[in-house]
Amino acid sequence: MAAASRILGIDPGLQVVGYAVLESANSGAQLCEAGVIRTADGRNPPDMAKRLKVIYDSIVEIFEQWKPNIIVVEQLYAHYEHPRTAILMGHARGLFFLLGGQNDVPVLSYPATKIKKTITGSGRASKEQMQYAIMREFRLASPPEPNDVADAIAVALCHYFLGSPTLRGPRSAAYTGVNTKALFGNDNDDETEEASVPDEPTDDTP
């Protein structure tokens, strides 16, 4: 029997990282697990090196458990008024590309507007609209919280619909189960359409 096709979707962050694992099935996309990685408890926030170690160790554990065929992350968006934010976020994104490179698993990224338009029909959808779209898609009892979880599910689902034809199944697939413990997480208004492509070192330059 062929191995299942799995997508690991990641919403990058330094304090909270959202992640989601989708698996293709005859009935459509199944949500295997979704949750967040937290790097601080608020009392003693760690320095950058320790934050990155927490993120990397955690995402490696998730990767080894689910063995995804592809990793998908939201493309970094740099606002000209806050360039430092993009630079700091780049530290976290680099970990996911390293993980893919070490395991010979491709890492792709999609711009936020592409993800929003694929999931909701509008590239300007709010976080709340994204949450409710995910809830309807997988027939969840309530919108996934926090937003980081919904964003991670959305980026994985975006690739499921737009990526390899062998992954795609019928939309509005039956919901088959979520790790409920894990579930209990800068909109870009540019409407430019972009295809998913492997990131190059210069892709995220403002």
CYANA upper distance limits for C-alpha pairs under 8 A (distance plus 0.5 A):
  4 ALA  CA     23 GLU  CA      7.25
  4 ALA  CA     24 SER  CA      7.39
  5 SER  CA     23 GLU  CA      6.25
  5 SER  CA     24 SER  CA      6.16
  5 SER  CA     68 PRO  CA      7.51
  5 SER  CA     69 ASN  CA      6.52
  5 SER  CA    167 LEU  CA      7.42
  6 ARG  CA     21 VAL  CA      7.22
  6 ARG  CA     22 LEU  CA      6.07
  6 ARG  CA     23 GLU  CA      4.94
  6 ARG  CA     24 SER  CA      7.02
  6 ARG  CA     66 TRP  CA      8.25
  6 ARG  CA     67 LYS  CA      7.94
  6 ARG  CA     68 PRO  CA      5.06
  6 ARG  CA     69 ASN  CA      5.88
  6 ARG  CA     70 ILE  CA      7.37
  7 ILE  CA     21 VAL  CA      6.11
  7 ILE  CA     22 LEU  CA      5.65
  7 ILE  CA     23 GLU  CA      6.93
  7 ILE  CA     68 PRO  CA      5.89
  7 ILE  CA     69 ASN  CA      6.65
  7 ILE  CA     70 ILE  CA      5.74
  7 ILE  CA     71 ILE  CA      6.48
  7 ILE  CA     72 VAL  CA      7.66
  7 ILE  CA    156 ALA  CA      6.55
  7 ILE  CA    160 TYR  CA      8.19
  8 LEU  CA     19 TYR  CA      7.53
  8 LEU  CA     20 ALA  CA      6.27
  8 LEU  CA     21 VAL  CA      5.19
  8 LEU  CA     22 LEU  CA      7.16
  8 LEU  CA     63 PHE  CA      8.37
  8 LEU  CA     68 PRO  CA      6.40
  8 LEU  CA     69 ASN  CA      8.46
  8 LEU  CA     70 ILE  CA      6.83
  8 LEU  CA     71 ILE  CA      5.29
  8 LEU  CA     72 VAL  CA      6.65
  8 LEU  CA    156 ALA  CA      6.87
  9 GLY  CA     19 TYR  CA      6.08
  9 GLY  CA     20 ALA  CA      5.59
  9 GLY  CA     21 VAL  CA      6.80
  9 GLY  CA     22 LEU  CA      8.40
  9 GLY  CA     71 ILE  CA      6.52
  9 GLY  CA     72 VAL  CA      5.36
  9 GLY  CA     73 VAL  CA      6.39
  9 GLY  CA    152 ALA  CA      5.58
  9 GLY  CA    153 ILE  CA      6.71
  9 GLY  CA    154 ALA  CA      8.27
  9 GLY  CA    155 VAL  CA      6.13
  9 GLY  CA    156 ALA  CA      4.83
 10 ILE  CA     17 VAL  CA      7.64
 10 ILE  CA     18 GLY  CA      6.19
 10 ILE  CA     19 TYR  CA      5.03
 10 ILE  CA     20 ALA  CA      7.09
 10 ILE  CA     71 ILE  CA      8.08
 10 ILE  CA     72 VAL  CA      6.75
 10 ILE  CA     73 VAL  CA      5.39
 10 ILE  CA     74 GLU  CA      7.53
 10 ILE  CA    151 ASP  CA      8.34
 10 ILE  CA    152 ALA  CA      5.29
 10 ILE  CA    153 ILE  CA      8.36
 10 ILE  CA    155 VAL  CA      7.61
 10 ILE  CA    156 ALA  CA      8.10
 11 ASP  CA     17 VAL  CA      6.23
 11 ASP  CA     18 GLY  CA      5.29
 11 ASP  CA     19 TYR  CA      6.75
 11 ASP  CA     73 VAL  CA      6.60
 11 ASP  CA     74 GLU  CA      6.59
 11 ASP  CA    148 ASP  CA      6.68
 11 ASP  CA    149 VAL  CA      8.14
 11 ASP  CA    151 ASP  CA      6.46
 11 ASP  CA    152 ALA  CA      5.29
 11 ASP  CA    155 VAL  CA      8.18
 12 PRO  CA     16 VAL  CA      8.19
 12 PRO  CA     17 VAL  CA      5.69
 12 PRO  CA     18 GLY  CA      7.26
 12 PRO  CA     73 VAL  CA      7.65
 12 PRO  CA     74 GLU  CA      7.80
 12 PRO  CA     89 MET  CA      7.54
 12 PRO  CA     92 ALA  CA      6.70
 12 PRO  CA     93 ARG  CA      6.59
 13 GLY  CA     17 VAL  CA      5.39
 13 GLY  CA     18 GLY  CA      8.34
 13 GLY  CA     89 MET  CA      6.64
 13 GLY  CA     92 ALA  CA      6.78
 14 LEU  CA     39 THR  CA      7.60
 14 LEU  CA     51 ARG  CA      7.24
 14 LEU  CA     52 LEU  CA      7.95
 14 LEU  CA     55 ILE  CA      8.49
 14 LEU  CA     88 LEU  CA      8.35
 14 LEU  CA     89 MET  CA      7.23
 14 LEU  CA     92 ALA  CA      6.80
 15 GLN  CA     38 ARG  CA      6.25
 15 GLN  CA     39 THR  CA      5.69
 15 GLN  CA     40 ALA  CA      7.00
 15 GLN  CA     51 ARG  CA      8.03
 16 VAL  CA     36 VAL  CA      6.87
 16 VAL  CA     37 ILE  CA      6.11
 16 VAL  CA     38 ARG  CA      5.22
 16 VAL  CA     39 THR  CA      7.06
 16 VAL  CA    148 ASP  CA      7.80
 17 VAL  CA     36 VAL  CA      5.87
 17 VAL  CA     37 ILE  CA      5.48
 17 VAL  CA     38 ARG  CA      7.11
 17 VAL  CA     55 ILE  CA      8.08
 17 VAL  CA    148 ASP  CA      7.09
 18 GLY  CA     34 ALA  CA      8.11
 18 GLY  CA     35 GLY  CA      6.42
 18 GLY  CA     36 VAL  CA      4.94
 18 GLY  CA     37 ILE  CA      6.97
 18 GLY  CA    148 ASP  CA      5.05
 18 GLY  CA    149 VAL  CA      5.24
 18 GLY  CA    150 ALA  CA      8.32
 18 GLY  CA    151 ASP  CA      7.55
 18 GLY  CA    152 ALA  CA      5.82
 18 GLY  CA    185 GLY  CA      7.42
 19 TYR  CA     34 ALA  CA      6.09
 19 TYR  CA     35 GLY  CA      6.10
 19 TYR  CA     36 VAL  CA      6.49
 19 TYR  CA     37 ILE  CA      8.31
 19 TYR  CA    148 ASP  CA      8.23
 19 TYR  CA    149 VAL  CA      6.68
 19 TYR  CA    152 ALA  CA      5.48
 19 TYR  CA    153 ILE  CA      7.54
 20 ALA  CA     31 LEU  CA      8.04
 20 ALA  CA     32 CYS  CA      8.14
 20 ALA  CA     33 GLU  CA      6.20
 20 ALA  CA     34 ALA  CA      4.60
 20 ALA  CA     35 GLY  CA      7.07
 20 ALA  CA    149 VAL  CA      7.56
 20 ALA  CA    152 ALA  CA      5.97
 20 ALA  CA    153 ILE  CA      5.65
 20 ALA  CA    156 ALA  CA      7.51
 21 VAL  CA     31 LEU  CA      6.72
 21 VAL  CA     32 CYS  CA      5.97
 21 VAL  CA     33 GLU  CA      5.84
 21 VAL  CA     34 ALA  CA      6.82
 21 VAL  CA     66 TRP  CA      8.11
 21 VAL  CA     68 PRO  CA      8.25
 21 VAL  CA    153 ILE  CA      8.03
 21 VAL  CA    156 ALA  CA      7.88
 22 LEU  CA     29 ALA  CA      6.77
 22 LEU  CA     30 GLN  CA      6.03
 22 LEU  CA     31 LEU  CA      5.25
 22 LEU  CA     32 CYS  CA      6.16
 22 LEU  CA     33 GLU  CA      7.97
 22 LEU  CA    153 ILE  CA      8.35
 22 LEU  CA    156 ALA  CA      7.23
 22 LEU  CA    157 LEU  CA      7.91
 23 GLU  CA     29 ALA  CA      6.22
 23 GLU  CA     30 GLN  CA      5.64
 23 GLU  CA     31 LEU  CA      7.06
 23 GLU  CA     32 CYS  CA      7.21
 24 SER  CA     28 GLY  CA      6.48
 24 SER  CA     29 ALA  CA      5.30
 24 SER  CA     30 GLN  CA      6.76
 24 SER  CA    160 TYR  CA      8.48
 24 SER  CA    167 LEU  CA      6.25
 24 SER  CA    168 ARG  CA      7.58
 24 SER  CA    169 GLY  CA      7.76
 25 ALA  CA     29 ALA  CA      6.47
 25 ALA  CA     30 GLN  CA      7.32
 25 ALA  CA    169 GLY  CA      7.55
 26 ASN  CA    169 GLY  CA      6.87
 27 SER  CA    169 GLY  CA      6.94
 27 SER  CA    170 PRO  CA      6.91
 27 SER  CA    173 ALA  CA      6.30
 27 SER  CA    174 ALA  CA      7.27
 28 GLY  CA    168 ARG  CA      7.40
 28 GLY  CA    169 GLY  CA      4.77
 28 GLY  CA    170 PRO  CA      5.57
 28 GLY  CA    171 ARG  CA      6.91
 28 GLY  CA    172 SER  CA      8.03
 28 GLY  CA    173 ALA  CA      5.30
 28 GLY  CA    174 ALA  CA      7.80
 29 ALA  CA    157 LEU  CA      8.26
 29 ALA  CA    160 TYR  CA      7.96
 29 ALA  CA    168 ARG  CA      8.16
 29 ALA  CA    169 GLY  CA      7.27
 29 ALA  CA    171 ARG  CA      8.44
 29 ALA  CA    173 ALA  CA      6.62
 30 GLN  CA    138 PHE  CA      8.31
 30 GLN  CA    173 ALA  CA      7.93
 30 GLN  CA    174 ALA  CA      8.10
 30 GLN  CA    175 TYR  CA      6.88
 30 GLN  CA    176 THR  CA      6.66
 30 GLN  CA    177 GLY  CA      8.22
 31 LEU  CA    138 PHE  CA      7.91
 31 LEU  CA    175 TYR  CA      7.69
 31 LEU  CA    176 THR  CA      7.53
 31 LEU  CA    177 GLY  CA      7.10
 31 LEU  CA    178 VAL  CA      6.57
 32 CYS  CA    177 GLY  CA      7.11
 32 CYS  CA    178 VAL  CA      6.14
 32 CYS  CA    179 ASN  CA      7.57
 33 GLU  CA    178 VAL  CA      5.79
 33 GLU  CA    179 ASN  CA      5.54
 33 GLU  CA    182 ALA  CA      7.68
 34 ALA  CA    149 VAL  CA      6.84
 34 ALA  CA    152 ALA  CA      8.35
 34 ALA  CA    153 ILE  CA      7.69
 34 ALA  CA    178 VAL  CA      7.56
 34 ALA  CA    179 ASN  CA      7.06
 34 ALA  CA    182 ALA  CA      6.30
 34 ALA  CA    183 LEU  CA      6.34
 35 GLY  CA    149 VAL  CA      6.10
 35 GLY  CA    182 ALA  CA      4.75
 35 GLY  CA    183 LEU  CA      5.48
 35 GLY  CA    184 PHE  CA      8.18
 35 GLY  CA    185 GLY  CA      7.47
 36 VAL  CA    148 ASP  CA      7.55
 36 VAL  CA    149 VAL  CA      6.89
 36 VAL  CA    182 ALA  CA      7.41
 36 VAL  CA    183 LEU  CA      8.32
 36 VAL  CA    185 GLY  CA      7.16
 37 ILE  CA     55 ILE  CA      7.15
 37 ILE  CA     58 SER  CA      7.47
 38 ARG  CA     55 ILE  CA      8.28
 39 THR  CA     45 PRO  CA      8.19
 39 THR  CA     46 PRO  CA      7.94
 39 THR  CA     51 ARG  CA      5.82
 39 THR  CA     54 VAL  CA      6.53
 39 THR  CA     55 ILE  CA      7.40
 40 ALA  CA     44 ASN  CA      7.40
 40 ALA  CA     45 PRO  CA      5.49
 40 ALA  CA     46 PRO  CA      6.93
 40 ALA  CA     51 ARG  CA      8.13
 41 ASP  CA     45 PRO  CA      7.23
 46 PRO  CA     50 LYS  CA      6.17
 46 PRO  CA     51 ARG  CA      6.48
 47 ASP  CA     51 ARG  CA      6.72
 48 MET  CA     52 LEU  CA      6.69
 49 ALA  CA     53 LYS  CA      6.78
 50 LYS  CA     54 VAL  CA      6.77
 51 ARG  CA     55 ILE  CA      6.82
 52 LEU  CA     56 TYR  CA      6.51
 52 LEU  CA     91 HIS  CA      8.20
 52 LEU  CA     92 ALA  CA      7.17
 52 LEU  CA     95 LEU  CA      8.33
 53 LYS  CA     57 ASP  CA      6.41
 54 VAL  CA     58 SER  CA      6.54
 55 ILE  CA     59 ILE  CA      6.56
 55 ILE  CA     92 ALA  CA      8.18
 56 TYR  CA     60 VAL  CA      6.53
 56 TYR  CA     95 LEU  CA      6.76
 56 TYR  CA     96 PHE  CA      8.34
 57 ASP  CA     61 GLU  CA      6.83
 58 SER  CA     62 ILE  CA      6.89
 59 ILE  CA     63 PHE  CA      6.51
 59 ILE  CA     96 PHE  CA      8.47
 60 VAL  CA     64 GLU  CA      6.55
 60 VAL  CA     99 LEU  CA      7.73
 61 GLU  CA     65 GLN  CA      6.72
 62 ILE  CA     66 TRP  CA      6.78
 63 PHE  CA     67 LYS  CA      5.76
 63 PHE  CA     68 PRO  CA      7.08
 68 PRO  CA    105 VAL  CA      8.49
 69 ASN  CA    105 VAL  CA      6.70
 69 ASN  CA    106 PRO  CA      8.13
 70 ILE  CA    100 GLY  CA      8.49
 70 ILE  CA    105 VAL  CA      6.15
 70 ILE  CA    106 PRO  CA      5.83
 70 ILE  CA    107 VAL  CA      6.63
 70 ILE  CA    108 LEU  CA      8.29
 71 ILE  CA     96 PHE  CA      8.30
 71 ILE  CA    100 GLY  CA      7.51
 71 ILE  CA    105 VAL  CA      7.62
 71 ILE  CA    106 PRO  CA      6.83
 71 ILE  CA    107 VAL  CA      5.23
 71 ILE  CA    108 LEU  CA      6.93
 72 VAL  CA    107 VAL  CA      6.15
 72 VAL  CA    108 LEU  CA      5.39
 72 VAL  CA    109 SER  CA      5.98
 72 VAL  CA    110 TYR  CA      8.22
 72 VAL  CA    155 VAL  CA      7.15
 72 VAL  CA    156 ALA  CA      6.72
 72 VAL  CA    159 HIS  CA      7.84
 73 VAL  CA     93 ARG  CA      8.35
 73 VAL  CA    107 VAL  CA      8.01
 73 VAL  CA    108 LEU  CA      6.93
 73 VAL  CA    109 SER  CA      5.34
 73 VAL  CA    110 TYR  CA      7.35
 73 VAL  CA    152 ALA  CA      8.33
 73 VAL  CA    155 VAL  CA      7.05
 73 VAL  CA    156 ALA  CA      8.47
 74 GLU  CA    109 SER  CA      5.82
 74 GLU  CA    110 TYR  CA      5.81
 74 GLU  CA    111 PRO  CA      6.52
 74 GLU  CA    112 ALA  CA      6.89
 74 GLU  CA    155 VAL  CA      6.86
 75 GLN  CA    109 SER  CA      5.52
 75 GLN  CA    110 TYR  CA      5.64
 75 GLN  CA    111 PRO  CA      5.27
 75 GLN  CA    112 ALA  CA      7.27
 75 GLN  CA    204 ASP  CA      8.19
 76 LEU  CA     86 ALA  CA      7.35
 76 LEU  CA     89 MET  CA      8.20
 76 LEU  CA     90 GLY  CA      8.06
 76 LEU  CA    111 PRO  CA      7.90
 76 LEU  CA    204 ASP  CA      6.36
 77 TYR  CA     86 ALA  CA      7.28
 77 TYR  CA    111 PRO  CA      8.24
 77 TYR  CA    186 ASN  CA      8.16
 77 TYR  CA    188 ASN  CA      7.89
 77 TYR  CA    204 ASP  CA      7.50
 77 TYR  CA    206 PRO  CA      8.34
 78 ALA  CA     82 HIS  CA      7.63
 78 ALA  CA     83 PRO  CA      6.43
 78 ALA  CA     85 THR  CA      7.95
 78 ALA  CA     86 ALA  CA      5.68
 78 ALA  CA    204 ASP  CA      7.82
 78 ALA  CA    205 THR  CA      8.03
 78 ALA  CA    206 PRO  CA      6.04
 79 HIS  CA     83 PRO  CA      6.55
 79 HIS  CA     86 ALA  CA      8.21
 79 HIS  CA    206 PRO  CA      7.91
 80 TYR  CA    206 PRO  CA      7.61
 82 HIS  CA     86 ALA  CA      7.89
 83 PRO  CA     87 ILE  CA      7.03
 83 PRO  CA    206 PRO  CA      8.23
 84 ARG  CA     88 LEU  CA      6.68
 85 THR  CA     89 MET  CA      6.62
 86 ALA  CA     90 GLY  CA      6.59
 87 ILE  CA     91 HIS  CA      7.58
 88 LEU  CA     92 ALA  CA      7.99
 89 MET  CA     93 ARG  CA      6.97
 90 GLY  CA     94 GLY  CA      6.53
 91 HIS  CA     95 LEU  CA      7.51
 92 ALA  CA     96 PHE  CA      7.76
 93 ARG  CA     97 PHE  CA      7.17
 94 GLY  CA     98 LEU  CA      6.62
 95 LEU  CA     99 LEU  CA      6.68
 96 PHE  CA    100 GLY  CA      6.78
 96 PHE  CA    107 VAL  CA      8.23
 97 PHE  CA    101 GLY  CA      6.60
 97 PHE  CA    107 VAL  CA      6.66
 98 LEU  CA    102 GLN  CA      6.57
 99 LEU  CA    103 ASN  CA      6.86
100 GLY  CA    104 ASP  CA      6.28
100 GLY  CA    105 VAL  CA      5.15
100 GLY  CA    106 PRO  CA      6.40
100 GLY  CA    107 VAL  CA      6.50
101 GLY  CA    105 VAL  CA      6.85
101 GLY  CA    106 PRO  CA      7.89
106 PRO  CA    198 PRO  CA      8.23
107 VAL  CA    198 PRO  CA      6.83
107 VAL  CA    199 ASP  CA      8.22
108 LEU  CA    196 SER  CA      6.83
108 LEU  CA    197 VAL  CA      6.28
108 LEU  CA    198 PRO  CA      5.31
108 LEU  CA    199 ASP  CA      7.06
109 SER  CA    196 SER  CA      6.30
109 SER  CA    197 VAL  CA      6.91
109 SER  CA    198 PRO  CA      7.17
109 SER  CA    199 ASP  CA      7.30
110 TYR  CA    114 LYS  CA      6.91
110 TYR  CA    115 ILE  CA      7.10
110 TYR  CA    155 VAL  CA      7.86
110 TYR  CA    194 GLU  CA      7.99
110 TYR  CA    195 ALA  CA      7.59
110 TYR  CA    196 SER  CA      5.72
110 TYR  CA    197 VAL  CA      8.08
111 PRO  CA    115 ILE  CA      7.02
111 PRO  CA    194 GLU  CA      7.53
112 ALA  CA    116 LYS  CA      6.67
112 ALA  CA    123 GLY  CA      8.13
112 ALA  CA    187 ASP  CA      7.33
112 ALA  CA    188 ASN  CA      6.67
113 THR  CA    117 LYS  CA      6.51
113 THR  CA    122 SER  CA      8.36
113 THR  CA    123 GLY  CA      4.84
113 THR  CA    124 ARG  CA      7.21
113 THR  CA    187 ASP  CA      8.33
113 THR  CA    188 ASN  CA      6.71
113 THR  CA    189 ASP  CA      7.35
113 THR  CA    190 ASP  CA      7.18
113 THR  CA    191 GLU  CA      6.60
113 THR  CA    192 THR  CA      7.91
113 THR  CA    193 GLU  CA      8.06
114 LYS  CA    118 THR  CA      6.58
114 LYS  CA    123 GLY  CA      6.85
114 LYS  CA    191 GLU  CA      8.49
114 LYS  CA    193 GLU  CA      6.76
114 LYS  CA    194 GLU  CA      7.25
115 ILE  CA    119 ILE  CA      6.71
115 ILE  CA    123 GLY  CA      7.95
115 ILE  CA    154 ALA  CA      7.14
115 ILE  CA    155 VAL  CA      6.51
115 ILE  CA    158 CYS  CA      6.08
116 LYS  CA    120 THR  CA      6.23
116 LYS  CA    121 GLY  CA      7.40
116 LYS  CA    122 SER  CA      6.49
116 LYS  CA    123 GLY  CA      5.37
116 LYS  CA    124 ARG  CA      7.38
116 LYS  CA    125 ALA  CA      6.52
116 LYS  CA    130 MET  CA      7.59
116 LYS  CA    154 ALA  CA      8.32
117 LYS  CA    121 GLY  CA      4.75
117 LYS  CA    122 SER  CA      4.75
117 LYS  CA    123 GLY  CA      4.80
117 LYS  CA    124 ARG  CA      8.08
117 LYS  CA    125 ALA  CA      8.10
118 THR  CA    122 SER  CA      8.13
118 THR  CA    158 CYS  CA      6.53
118 THR  CA    161 PHE  CA      8.30
119 ILE  CA    130 MET  CA      7.70
119 ILE  CA    133 ALA  CA      7.26
119 ILE  CA    134 ILE  CA      8.24
119 ILE  CA    154 ALA  CA      7.32
119 ILE  CA    157 LEU  CA      8.15
119 ILE  CA    158 CYS  CA      7.16
120 THR  CA    125 ALA  CA      7.37
120 THR  CA    129 GLN  CA      7.86
120 THR  CA    130 MET  CA      7.18
120 THR  CA    133 ALA  CA      6.79
123 GLY  CA    189 ASP  CA      7.35
123 GLY  CA    190 ASP  CA      8.13
123 GLY  CA    191 GLU  CA      6.40
124 ARG  CA    187 ASP  CA      7.92
124 ARG  CA    188 ASN  CA      7.85
124 ARG  CA    189 ASP  CA      5.97
124 ARG  CA    190 ASP  CA      8.49
124 ARG  CA    191 GLU  CA      8.15
125 ALA  CA    129 GLN  CA      6.41
125 ALA  CA    130 MET  CA      7.13
126 SER  CA    130 MET  CA      6.85
126 SER  CA    187 ASP  CA      8.14
127 LYS  CA    131 GLN  CA      6.71
127 LYS  CA    147 ASN  CA      7.34
128 GLU  CA    132 TYR  CA      6.80
129 GLN  CA    133 ALA  CA      6.58
130 MET  CA    134 ILE  CA      6.72
130 MET  CA    150 ALA  CA      7.50
130 MET  CA    151 ASP  CA      8.14
130 MET  CA    154 ALA  CA      8.12
131 GLN  CA    135 MET  CA      6.69
131 GLN  CA    143 PRO  CA      5.71
131 GLN  CA    144 PRO  CA      6.61
131 GLN  CA    145 GLU  CA      8.50
131 GLN  CA    147 ASN  CA      7.73
131 GLN  CA    150 ALA  CA      6.08
132 TYR  CA    136 ARG  CA      6.66
132 TYR  CA    143 PRO  CA      5.97
133 ALA  CA    137 GLU  CA      6.62
134 ILE  CA    138 PHE  CA      6.78
134 ILE  CA    143 PRO  CA      7.64
134 ILE  CA    144 PRO  CA      8.08
134 ILE  CA    150 ALA  CA      7.31
134 ILE  CA    153 ILE  CA      7.96
134 ILE  CA    154 ALA  CA      7.52
135 MET  CA    139 ARG  CA      6.04
135 MET  CA    140 LEU  CA      5.32
135 MET  CA    141 ALA  CA      7.73
135 MET  CA    142 SER  CA      6.76
135 MET  CA    143 PRO  CA      5.54
135 MET  CA    144 PRO  CA      7.29
136 ARG  CA    140 LEU  CA      7.13
136 ARG  CA    172 SER  CA      8.17
137 GLU  CA    171 ARG  CA      8.21
137 GLU  CA    172 SER  CA      5.47
137 GLU  CA    173 ALA  CA      7.30
137 GLU  CA    175 TYR  CA      8.42
138 PHE  CA    172 SER  CA      7.39
138 PHE  CA    173 ALA  CA      7.14
138 PHE  CA    174 ALA  CA      6.93
138 PHE  CA    175 TYR  CA      5.17
139 ARG  CA    174 ALA  CA      7.64
139 ARG  CA    175 TYR  CA      6.13
140 LEU  CA    144 PRO  CA      8.43
140 LEU  CA    175 TYR  CA      7.86
143 PRO  CA    150 ALA  CA      8.48
144 PRO  CA    149 VAL  CA      6.87
144 PRO  CA    150 ALA  CA      6.10
144 PRO  CA    183 LEU  CA      6.90
144 PRO  CA    185 GLY  CA      6.84
145 GLU  CA    149 VAL  CA      6.59
145 GLU  CA    150 ALA  CA      7.27
145 GLU  CA    183 LEU  CA      6.91
145 GLU  CA    184 PHE  CA      7.16
145 GLU  CA    185 GLY  CA      4.07
146 PRO  CA    150 ALA  CA      7.59
146 PRO  CA    183 LEU  CA      8.48
146 PRO  CA    185 GLY  CA      2.32
147 ASN  CA    151 ASP  CA      6.65
147 ASN  CA    185 GLY  CA      4.66
148 ASP  CA    152 ALA  CA      6.72
148 ASP  CA    185 GLY  CA      4.89
149 VAL  CA    153 ILE  CA      6.76
149 VAL  CA    183 LEU  CA      7.64
149 VAL  CA    185 GLY  CA      4.72
150 ALA  CA    154 ALA  CA      6.52
150 ALA  CA    185 GLY  CA      6.92
151 ASP  CA    155 VAL  CA      6.76
152 ALA  CA    156 ALA  CA      6.90
153 ILE  CA    157 LEU  CA      6.54
154 ALA  CA    158 CYS  CA      6.43
155 VAL  CA    159 HIS  CA      7.00
156 ALA  CA    160 TYR  CA      6.79
157 LEU  CA    161 PHE  CA      6.82
158 CYS  CA    162 LEU  CA      6.56
158 CYS  CA    163 GLY  CA      8.36
159 HIS  CA    163 GLY  CA      5.30
160 TYR  CA    164 SER  CA      7.96
160 TYR  CA    167 LEU  CA      6.58
160 TYR  CA    168 ARG  CA      6.33
161 PHE  CA    167 LEU  CA      8.34
161 PHE  CA    168 ARG  CA      6.29
163 GLY  CA    167 LEU  CA      7.78
163 GLY  CA    168 ARG  CA      8.33
163 GLY  CA    196 SER  CA      8.40
164 SER  CA    168 ARG  CA      7.65
169 GLY  CA    173 ALA  CA      8.49
178 VAL  CA    183 LEU  CA      8.14
179 ASN  CA    183 LEU  CA      6.94
180 THR  CA    184 PHE  CA      6.72
199 ASP  CA    203 ASP  CA      6.57
